[in-house]
Amino acid sequence: MSDKTDKARSIDLEIEELRAFTRPTSRVTSSALEDRLYKIFPVLDHGFVRVVDYMGDDTSIVQAARVSYGKGTKSVRNDEGLIRYLMRHRHSTPFEMCEIKFHIKLPIFVARQWIRHRTANVNEYSARYSMLDREFYIPAPEHLAAQSEVNNQGRGDVLRDEEANDVLEMLKADGARSYDRYETLLNERQDGRIINDDKQGLARELARMTLPLSAYTQWYWKVDLQNLIHFLSLRMDPHAQYEIRAFADVMYDMVRDWVPLTAKAFEDYRLNSFSLSGPMVSAVRRMVSGEKVTVENSGISAREWRELQAALGLSD
């Protein structure tokens, strides 16, 4: 859609009003995140992420930890050192002292995957009360791939040009056709016009059944920093589905502005780290001692062996 819908224009106006209104505060704020507050950051073709509220920053984590640990933290020389200690040893409670609220527009199939993270507060746009927009997620050709032959929930090779074009045409046609039927069932156009004065429309809560999972929904998603870190560690992983990873990447940019010390510790101890099982540790110790360790004598499964080799940058 080239022209903005009334809903999109309303959101733009709301953002302008919110950003124009300021007030003094005594609470902890993040100047970098304040600059992002209420701004829309596009994701995929019609989606977006914006921060609408937050509480705390890196100092809030440190403060909470020192209240909890008291004299036990005196050996930590600075805030960064303490945050890294907490992250390294998986002390979760201090990170729960920070919270953030996002406004997110996303395809329904991504939302259904996302909602599996049950440790957030969610309020979703109601298609029982209002009509959904005529917007559907259409992947870019480079993200159209066949089913993986080794991973039942992943993608394999990218489709060839002709195959990709056929798929794109089907997705576009299905989206348009389903929305036409949606309006027909409702007896109402997106702009509020009635289609047939002599016909009674179907209830919105029933008419929405005809829409595909590629249709867009919106929600407010509020989560504490500890559970946001867990979400990001899973959804920023290279093996995560591209569409939800695209949202996670944009959200992490905001996290870096909000809590930079925590973000750096997260990168070092979670995002770019690798956990070793007991047998894996044993195999690495044998390697370090100079022993020739193979998948056959390692004592670990073939899959774990491949993961260990990849983490260590080794090959058979």
N, C-alpha and C positions, 0 to 999 in steps of 0.2 A: 504494500500500500504506500503510495507516494504522499498522500495527504494525511495529516494527523487526524485522528478521531477526536470527538468532543472529549472523551475520557483522557486522551493524551494531552490535549490542550489544558484540561483542568488540572492535571498533574503538574504541568509546567508552571501554571499560575500558582499552585500551592507551594511549589518549591521556591519561587520568587518571593512569595509572601513570608515563608518561613525563614529564608536567608536574610531578608530585610529586617526582621524583628530580632533585636538583641536585648539582653538584659544582664545586669551584673550578677556574678555568682561567686560563692565562696568554696564551691566544690572543686575537686581535682579535674583539670581538663587537659586535653592533648591538643596543642595548637595545630599540629599537622592534620589530625583527624577533624578538627573544627573546620578546616579549609575544605574538607570533603563532605561535610554534613549536608544532607538533603540532596546533594548532587547525584544525578543519574549517570551510571557507568554502564554502557551497552554490553550485552553478552548475547552471543548467537545472532540470529537475524532480527528478532523482535523483543528479546529479553533484556533485563537490566538488573542491576544491584544498586541500592543506595542505603546509606546509614541514616537512620532517623533518630537514634538516641544511643547513648553509651554511658557507662559508669566506671570510673576508676582508670588507672594507668599502671605503668611499671611500679611506681612508688606504692600503690595500693597493695600490690602483691608482697612487697618487702615489708610494709607495715603489718600486714596480717601475719606474715611468717614470724616476725619478731615478737608480736604479742603472744603467739602460740609457743614459740621456742624459748623466749626470754634470754637468759644468759648463754644458752646453747648456741646462739648465732654470733657471739662476739668474736669468734675466730675468723669469720667471713669479713674481709676487709672493705668490701663495697657492695652496693646494690646489685651490680651485674654479677659479681661472684656468687651472691646468695641466690639470685634467680637461676643461674646455671646449676648450682647445687640442687635446688628444688627440682628442676627439670631432669637433671641427670639421675636423681634418685626417686623420681616419680612421686614426689609429694604433691598431691593434687589440690588439696583444700585452699592454699593461698591463691591459686589461679582462679578459683571459683568466686573470689571477691570482685572480679571484674565482669561486667556484662555488656552486651552490645545487641542492638535491635536493627535488623535489616528489613527493608522493603524489597521484595524480589518478585520479578516477573519471569516465569519459566514455563516450558512445555509440561503438560500434565504427566507425561511418562517420566520426566525427570523428577517432578514433584513426588510421584509415587515411590521412586527409588530413594529420594531424599528423606521422606517421612520415616524411613526405617531408623533414622537417628532420633530416638524417642526422648532425648534429654533436653529438648528445647521447648519453648512455648510457641505455638503456631496458631495464627488466625488467618484462614484462607478466604479469598473472594468467594462470595456465595452465588453460584449459578442457579440456585433456587429462587433468589431474589432479583438478580439482574442478568441481562444477556451477556454472554461472552463475546469478545471481539472477533471479527473475521480475520484471524491471524493464526497461522500454522507454521510450525517449525519445518523448514525445508533445508536439509543439510547441504553444505558446500560439496561439490563433487569429490574433493580430496578426502572427505569424511564418509564417503559411501564405500563400504567394504563388505566382502563376503564373510560368512561365518567362519570363525577360526576352526581349524581341524584339530588343534591341541587344547583349546580352551573353550568349553561349552558356553561360557558367558562372555566371550570376547570376539574381536574382529580379526579377520585374516587379511588377505591381499585386497588392495583398493580395486574397485570395479573398473573395467576398461571404459573408454569414452562412450561407446555406443550403449553399453549396458547401463552406465551411470545416467545417461540422458533418458533412457527408457524409464528407469526408476524415478527420476526427478519428475518426469511428466505424469507418472501414475500418482505420485504423492501430491502434486499440485492439483490434479483433477479430482482426487478423492477428497481433498480439503475443501475445494470449491463446491463439489456436489453435496458433501455432508452439511456444509453451512447453509446451502440453499434449502435443503430439507429441514434443517433446524428452524430457519425463518418460516418455512411453510407450516411446520407443525405448530409454531407459536402464533402463526397468522400475524407476524410483526416483523418489520424490517429493523436493521440495526439502528437506524436513525429514529425509531419509534413509530414510523408510519404503519398503519394497518393494511394488510394485503387484500383482504376480502371482508367487507362490512357485514356480509351475511353469514360469516363463518366464525365459530368460536375456537379460539386457539387452545392448544394443549398446554397444560401446566408446565412452567419452566423446569421444575424438578424432574419431569418426565422427558421433555423435549431434548434435554442435554444428552440423553442416552445416544443420540445419533452422531454426536461429535467424536472425532478420533482422538487418540492420545497425543497427537501432535499439536492439538489446540493449546493455547496459552492460558494459564491461570496466574493469580498473584497471591502473595501472602506476606504477612509480617512474621518474622522469625527471630525470636529473642533467645539468646543462649549465653551461658557463662563462658569465660575464656577457656577453662579446662576442657569443657565438652566441645567447644569450637576447635581447639587444637586436635582433639581426637577426630572430629569430622574432617579437618584439613589433612591430617596424616593419611587418612584413607582415600579421600577424594582427589588429592593432588598427586597420588601415586600414578606412575606411568601406566599401570594396568587398569586404572579406573576408567569408566566410560567417558569418552571425550566430552560429551555434553555437560555432565555434572562437573567434570574437571575444569571446564571453561569458567563456570561460576566460582568454583573454589579458588582458582588462580586470581580472579578479580577481588574476591573477598580477602585473600591473603595480602594483596597490596595494601588494603585498608588496615589490616592487622599490623603490618610493618610500620605504618604511620602511627598507629594507636599505641602499641607497646613494643618499641624497637628492641629493647633488651630481651624481652621474652621471645620475640620472633627469631632473633639470632640464636638463642639457646635451643629453640624448637628446631631450627634448621640443622644445628650441629648434633643434637641428641635424638631427634625423632625422624625428621624428613630425610636427612642424608646419612642416616645410620642404618645398621643392620644387626638384628638380634640373633645371637647364636644359641642353639640348644646345647645341652650338656654334651651329647655325642659330637656336635660340631666343634665345640671348644677342645675336646679331646683330640679330634683330628688335626686341628690347627696346631696344637702343642706338639704333636708328632711331626708335623711338617717343619716347625721351627727347629726342632731338635735334629733335623736332617734326614728323617725317615722318609722313604718313598711311600706316599699314601695315595691309594687309588680308590675308585668307587667301590671296588670289590672288597677291599680290606678296611674301608673307612668306618664301617659300622653304622652308616646312615643310609637313608633311602636314596634312590637315584635322583629323585626330584630335589631333595635337600642338598645333595651333592652339586647339582647344577646351580642351585641358588648360592651355595657357598663359593663355587668357582666364579660365578658372576660378581659376587660381592668383593672378592679378593682380586678380581681382574686376572684370573688364571685360566688356563685351558688344559685339557687332558693331553 
